[in-house]
Amino acid sequence: MKYDIITVDTLTRSITVVIPAYNEEKRLAATLEQVLSYLDRGDWAFAEVLVVDDGSRDSTAALAERFGAADARVRVLRNPGNRGKGYSVRHGMLEARGEWVLFTDADLSTPIEELDRLIGAAGARQASVVIGSRALDRSLIGIHQSLFRENAGRLFNLCMRIITGLPFADTQCGFKLFERSAAQQIFRRQRLDRFGFDPEVLFIARRLGYRIAEVPVRWNNAEGTKVTLLGGLTPFLDLLRIRWNQLRGRYD
């Protein structure tokens, strides 16, 4: 099934930035300042930032609400407790009002300015989904993860390709852009609430016939990040859950 692609002119003028956040009071203020400054420099007909608080035990939500009181572009969404990054991203994606929706990590491991690359790729390749990738050009990585984690990432990607059939070099970079109409179709079918959701939503997008572009982006490992690849065997088991959900028709 193919869906219409929105024009690039509209794409560059209507955007939602979704930031899932759990106990991010120490980093969130700087992140919001950078995102809002980036939006200030653009010619946006509409722009908003959705901070999705995942049951934080610190002042994450209160801090985001203070930003929202000062700038109407910032909205705060609250999950019913700590539900996971996948749940948070889905919550934000389904509440977004922009014609295009980016989700990015609260630590801005990928600088917000890299959105320009994704927007360019969406127009040039007529893609409804554009994903940032650390693997396509590793020279763009400023601060690397440990050798163990980088090798674990390569192993995960190999397993992901074998089990799901997805062709991408890096599904786990937390910097992805979706046409809103595509996001509505994709994320309401999402079933995984934690870190396995990344390959899941790409698997769903591909099954629905959306064109997906993968582009290299700048990236820096952030100390204290909660976006870890290995949480025991869970991310690897999630790949099997994707196939199981497919067989049960849960993505239809």
N, C-alpha and C positions, 0 to 999 in steps of 0.2 A: 504494500500500500504506500503510495507517495502522497506527500502533502505539499501545499504551495509554499514557496520561499518568499519571505518578506523582502522588500527592496532594501538595498544598502543605505539609501538616504534615510529611510525610517529607522533602520538599525542604529545608525550613528546618532540618533536624536532621542531615543527612548530606551532607558536602561534601568534595571534593578540590580543592585549588588546585595547578595545574600551572604551573611557572615554567621556561621554556626559558632556558638561560644559557650564554653563550659569552664568556669573558674578562670576567667581571662581579665580580671580587673587590673592586673599589672601591665598588660599589653594593649588592651582594647582602646584606650584613649588615643594613643599614638596611631593606632591603625585607623580609627575613625577620622582623625585629623588628616591623615594622608589620603584616604579615600575621598573625603569631602573636598580637599584641595584639588585632587585630580578632576573631580566632577566640576568644580568651579572653572577649570581651564577649558572645558568642552562646551560646545554649542548644543546643549541638550534642551529639547522641548519638554522632556520629563525625565527626572532622575530621582531615585530613592535608594536608601540603604536599609535593609532589614537585618537587624541583629536578632538571632534566634537563641534565646537563653535556654540551655538544656539543663534546667534544674540546678544552677550554680549555687554553691554554698557560700560564696563570697559576694562582693558588691557589683558583680558584672551587670546585672539587670538595672540596678539603680544608676550606675555610671552611664549606661546606654540611654536610659530615660532622661538623664540630665542633658545629654547631647540632643535628644529628641525635643526637649523643651526649648532649646536654643536654635534648633534647625529642623524645620518641618519635614525635611527630606529623610530624617532618621526615624524609623519605627522599630518598636521592640515587640517581638513575639515570644511568648513563654510556652515551653513544652510542659506537659503534665508530669513533672519529675524528670529524672535523668534517663533519657530514652536512647541516646546514642547519636553519633554524627549523621548517620543516614536518615534517621527520623527528623533531625533538625534541618537538614538540607531539603528534604521533601516538604516539610512544613513551610519553609521560606519560598520554595519554588511554586507551591500551589497558592500562596498568598501574593505573589509578585504582580505588580501592575504594569511594569515596563514591557515593551514589545520584545525585548531581549533581556535575558536574566543570566548574570554571572554569579557563581558561588566561588568564594575564596576563603582560605583559612584565616583565622583570627590573628595569626602571627605574621601574615603577609610574607610568607616564604617566597612566593612569587610576587614581585612588586606590582602594584595595581596598574602601573603604566603599561604592563604587558598586555592589558586588555586591548590596546591598539593593534597588537599582532593578531589577536583572535578576531577582532572586528574585520581586519583586512582579509584574513583567510576566509571568513564567512562570505564576504562579498566576492572574492576572487574565485572561490571554489563552489559557490552557491550551496553552502552547507547550512543545515539547521542546527548542527551541534559542532562545536569546536573545542578541542581539549588541549590544554597545555601539556607539554612533554619535557621531562628532564633527560630522556634517553636519546632523543634524536640528535642533540648536539650538546654533549657533556661539557664542552668548553664554556657554556653559558652558566655552569654551576659555579657560584662563587665560593660557598662554604659547603664542603662535602659532608655526608653522613660518615659514620665509621665504616671501615671496610666490611665488617660483618653485616651491617645493615644494607649496604649497597649490594653485596652478594646475595643476601636474602631477598632483596627486591628483584634481582635478576631471576632467581629461582621461582619466585612467585609469578613473575611475568611469563616464564616458560610454562608453568602449570596452567596459568590462565589461558594461554593460547591453545594448549592441548585440550583442556576441558571445555572451554566455551567456544572455541573457534574464532575468537576476536583477533584481528590482525595488529593490534596497537602495541607500540613499544613501551608505553607507560600509561597504565590506567589509574594509577594512584596519586598523581599530581593533583592537589586540591585547587585547581584553577580551571573551571569549565564553563563554557558559554552555551546557552540554549535559547532558541527561539521560543517565546512564551507558549505559543500554541503547541509546539512540540513538547515542551516541558509538562504541560497539562496532561498530554497523552502518556508520556513516559512515566512521570513520577507517581501518578495515581495507580500505576501497575506495580510500582516498587514494593518489595516485600521485606528486604533486609534492612535492619535499622542501624547496623554498626558498620565497620570499615569495609565489609564486602559489598556495600551498595555501589561502589564506583564501577566495577565491571558489570554489575547487574543492570544499572541504568543504561550503559552502553550496549549491553546485550539486547535489552528491550528496544532501544532506539533502532538498532540494526534490524531486528525482526519487524519493526513497523515500517521499515523502508526509508528512514531518514538518512540523509547524507551526512557523514561524520568526517571532519578534518582534524588531523593531529599536527600540531605545530610546536617547534622548539621554543621554550621560554627561559628567561633567567630565573634562577632559583638559588636560595641560600638556606641551608639547614639552620633551624632556630633552636637554640637550647631550651629544653623544657617543653618542647612541643608535645602535644597529646596525640598527634597524628602519627602513630607508629604502625609499621607494616605488620609486625609480628605481635600478636596477642595470643600466644600459644599457637594452637593449630587452627584457631577460629577462622582467619582469613582464607586458609586453604580449604577448610570444610565449607565455607560459604560458596566457593566455586562449584562444589558438588550440589549445594542447595539450589543454585541457579539452574542447573540442569534438571534437578528434581522438580522445581517449580514449573519449568518449561513442559516437562512430561505430564504434569498434572493440569496443564492448561491455565495456569495462574497469570500468565502474561498475555492471554488472548483478549 
